[in-house]
């Protein structure tokens, strides 16, 4: 499902939402704040509490970028780093 399309319609039962006590909330890029989050992530990398290598599932050259996007579209892997 492509959530970026403007013609996608989501139907929800108001009664189901009310009875389950749920909240409907949107998020763009995880609702991160780059001004706050990037310095915090950089500190975690520098002090050794975050190893960025564990976040990378694949590395490829520019010639493999299209295949990396195809894998991403199929939901395979998390992050591919494209190296020049």
C-alpha positions as CSV (number, residue, x, y, z in Angstrom):
1,X,0.0,0.0,0.0
2,X,1.4,3.4,-1.0
3,X,0.4,5.8,1.8
4,X,1.9,8.7,-0.1
5,X,-0.9,8.7,-2.6
6,X,-3.7,11.2,-2.0
7,X,-6.5,8.9,-3.3
8,X,-6.0,6.4,-0.5
9,X,-9.1,6.3,1.8
10,X,-9.0,4.8,5.3
11,X,-12.3,3.8,6.8
12,X,-12.6,3.5,10.6
13,X,-15.5,2.7,12.8
14,X,-15.9,5.5,15.3
15,X,-17.6,3.1,17.7
16,X,-14.6,0.7,17.6
17,X,-12.1,3.5,18.2
18,X,-14.2,4.7,21.2
19,X,-14.7,1.3,22.8
20,X,-11.1,0.3,22.4
21,X,-9.8,3.7,23.8
22,X,-7.5,4.2,20.8
23,X,-6.0,7.3,19.4
24,X,-5.5,8.0,15.7
25,X,-2.2,9.9,15.2
26,X,-0.1,10.6,12.1
27,X,3.6,10.6,11.9
28,X,6.1,12.0,9.4
29,X,9.6,10.4,9.5
30,X,8.8,9.1,13.0
31,X,7.9,12.6,14.1
32,X,11.6,13.2,14.8
33,X,13.1,16.6,15.4
34,X,16.5,16.7,13.5
35,X,17.7,19.7,15.6
36,X,17.2,17.7,18.7
37,X,17.7,14.1,17.5
38,X,20.8,14.3,15.3
39,X,23.1,15.8,18.0
40,X,21.8,13.2,20.4
41,X,22.5,10.3,17.9
42,X,25.9,11.7,17.2
43,X,26.8,11.8,20.9
44,X,25.6,8.2,21.2
45,X,27.9,7.1,18.4
46,X,30.8,9.0,19.8
47,X,30.4,7.7,23.3
48,X,30.0,4.1,22.0
49,X,26.4,3.5,23.1
50,X,25.2,3.3,19.5
51,X,27.0,1.3,16.8
52,X,25.7,2.6,13.5
53,X,27.0,-0.6,11.7
54,X,24.2,-2.5,13.3
55,X,21.6,-0.3,11.5
56,X,23.0,-1.1,8.1
57,X,21.8,-4.3,6.4
58,X,23.6,-3.9,3.1
59,X,26.2,-1.8,1.3
60,X,26.4,-1.3,-2.5
61,X,28.0,0.8,-5.1
62,X,26.1,3.2,-7.4
63,X,25.5,0.4,-9.8
64,X,23.5,-1.5,-7.2
65,X,21.3,1.4,-6.1
66,X,18.3,0.3,-8.3
67,X,18.4,-3.2,-6.9
68,X,18.6,-1.7,-3.3
69,X,15.4,0.2,-4.0
70,X,13.8,-2.9,-5.3
71,X,14.7,-4.8,-2.1
72,X,13.4,-2.0,0.0
73,X,10.1,-2.0,-2.0
74,X,9.8,-5.8,-1.2
75,X,10.4,-5.1,2.5
76,X,13.8,-6.8,2.5
77,X,16.4,-5.4,4.8
78,X,16.3,-2.1,6.6
79,X,19.0,0.2,5.3
80,X,21.4,0.1,2.4
81,X,24.3,2.5,2.2
82,X,25.2,3.4,-1.3
83,X,29.0,4.0,-1.6
84,X,30.5,5.9,-4.5
